[in-house]
Amino acid sequence: MAESESTEHIDAIGLFCPEPVMLLHAAIRRLSPGAELTLRATDPSTRRDITNFCQFLGHDLLVSEQQDEQFFFHIRKAVS
């Protein structure tokens, strides 16, 4: 899914744990249920942290991929 279809974009390039997850948590709180966002990061621990965040809070991790040294996530906020 293209980034342009998301309502919010988080640039966490160059940030280290726990900053990407903190930015994600703040963004999720602002979004309406069912809204989507993207996050780009360079910290390898985001692969684990973002996956766990989504599983624990019930959000849908639609895309999780690595492109060179960057990690890309596309997330849909839980409806309930």
For each residue, the residues with C-beta under 8 A, 3 or more apart:
1: 5 6 36 62 63 74
2: 5
3: 6 9 38 74
4:
5: 1 2 36
6: 1 3 9 36 37 38 74
7: 31 35 36 37
8: 27 30 31 35 37 38
9: 3 6 37 38 39 40
10: 20 23 24 27 37 38 39 40
11: 40
12: 15 19 20 23 39 40 41 42 43 46
13: 40 41 42 70
14: 42
15: 12 19 20 23 41 42 43
16: 19 20 43 45
17: 20 21 43 45 46 49
18: 21 22 49
19: 12 15 16 22 23
20: 10 12 15 16 17 23 24 39 41 43 46 49 50
21: 17 18 24 25 46 49 50 53
22: 18 19 25 26
23: 10 12 15 19 20 26 27 39
24: 10 20 21 27 28 37 39 50 53 75
25: 21 22 28 29 53
26: 22 23 29 30
27: 8 10 23 24 30 31 37
28: 24 25 31 37 57 59 75 77
29: 25 26
30: 8 26 27
31: 7 8 27 28 35 37 77
32: 35 77
33: 77 78 79 80
34: 76 77 79
35: 7 8 31 32 76 77
36: 1 5 6 7 62 74 75 76 77
37: 6 7 8 9 10 24 27 28 31 74 75 77
38: 3 6 8 9 10 72 73 74 75
39: 9 10 12 20 23 24 46 50 72 73 75
40: 9 10 11 12 13 70 71 72 73
41: 12 13 15 20 46 50 70 71 73
42: 12 13 14 15 69 70 71
43: 12 15 16 17 20 46 71
44: 47 71
45: 16 17 48 49
46: 12 17 20 21 39 41 43 49 50 71 73
47: 44 50 51 64 66 71
48: 45 51 52
49: 17 18 20 21 45 46 52 53
50: 20 21 24 39 41 46 47 53 54 61 64 71 73 75
51: 47 48 54 55 61 64
52: 48 49 55 56
53: 21 24 25 49 50 56 57 59
54: 50 51 57 58 59 60 61 75
55: 51 52 58 61
56: 52 53
57: 28 53 54 78
58: 54 55 78 80
59: 28 53 54 75 76 77 78
60: 54 75 76 78
61: 50 51 54 55 64 73 74 75
62: 1 36 74 75 76
63: 1 72 73 74
64: 47 50 51 61 71 72 73
65: 71 72
66: 47 70 71 72
67: 70 71 72
68:
69: 42
70: 13 40 41 42 66 67
71: 40 41 42 43 44 46 47 50 64 65 66 67
72: 38 39 40 63 64 65 66 67
73: 38 39 40 41 46 50 61 63 64
74: 1 3 6 36 37 38 61 62 63
75: 24 28 36 37 38 39 50 54 59 60 61 62
76: 34 35 36 59 60 62
77: 28 31 32 33 34 35 36 37 59
78: 33 57 58 59 60
79: 33 34
80: 33 58
